[in-house]
Amino acid sequence: MANKTYSVFIYYIFVQTDSGGCSPIGMKKQYRTFIHESALEIETIIVSAGKIGFQIEINPNSLKDIVGGQFEDLIK
């Protein structure tokens, strides 16, 4: 059996709310959404689709456009 190597990337998406974080898609109110700038280094990311148990694979720029977000350096 051949060994497989997997790369795992974690991209931070921060949605600013008064009560904590939430999914970038499907919010009842339109909060500011920040996506870590390293997400631009890959073709697609997987994010919550706004309902428990549902995720979507999407290009980071498309996600930014859909939610009106912006890319930032979120890790200090």
C-alpha positions in Angstrom: 0.0 0.0 0.0 1.5 3.3 -1.0 1.9 6.1 1.6 -0.1 9.2 0.9 0.9 12.7 2.0 -1.8 15.2 2.9 -1.4 18.9 3.5 -3.7 20.4 5.9 -4.4 24.1 5.8 -6.4 26.0 8.4 -7.7 29.4 7.2 -9.1 31.8 9.6 -12.4 33.5 8.8 -13.5 35.9 11.5 -17.0 37.4 11.5 -17.3 40.3 13.9 -20.4 40.1 16.1 -21.5 41.2 19.5 -22.1 37.6 20.7 -19.1 35.7 19.2 -18.3 34.1 15.8 -20.7 32.7 13.2 -20.6 31.3 9.7 -19.7 33.7 6.9 -22.7 32.6 4.9 -26.3 32.6 6.0 -26.1 35.3 8.7 -29.4 36.9 9.7 -27.5 40.3 10.0 -24.7 41.3 7.6 -21.7 41.4 9.9 -18.2 42.4 8.8 -16.3 39.3 7.6 -12.5 39.0 7.6 -10.6 36.2 5.8 -7.0 35.5 6.5 -4.9 36.6 3.6 -3.2 33.2 3.3 -6.4 31.8 1.9 -5.5 33.5 -1.4 -2.6 31.0 -1.8 -5.0 28.1 -2.7 -7.7 27.6 -5.2 -10.6 26.7 -2.9 -11.5 26.6 0.8 -14.2 24.8 2.6 -16.5 26.9 4.9 -19.7 26.5 6.8 -22.7 26.9 4.5 -24.8 28.6 7.2 -26.6 25.5 8.4 -25.4 22.8 10.9 -23.8 20.0 9.0 -23.4 21.8 5.7 -20.2 23.1 4.1 -19.3 24.4 0.7 -16.1 24.5 -1.3 -15.5 27.9 -2.7 -12.8 30.1 -4.2 -11.6 32.6 -1.5 -12.2 35.6 -3.8 -15.8 34.4 -4.5 -16.5 34.0 -0.8 -15.2 37.6 -0.3 -17.4 38.9 -3.0 -20.5 37.0 -1.8 -20.3 38.1 1.9 -18.7 41.5 1.3 -15.6 40.5 3.2 -12.0 41.5 3.1 -8.7 39.8 3.4 -6.5 40.7 6.4 -3.5 39.4 8.3 -5.5 38.1 11.3 -2.6 36.2 13.1 -0.4 38.4 15.3 
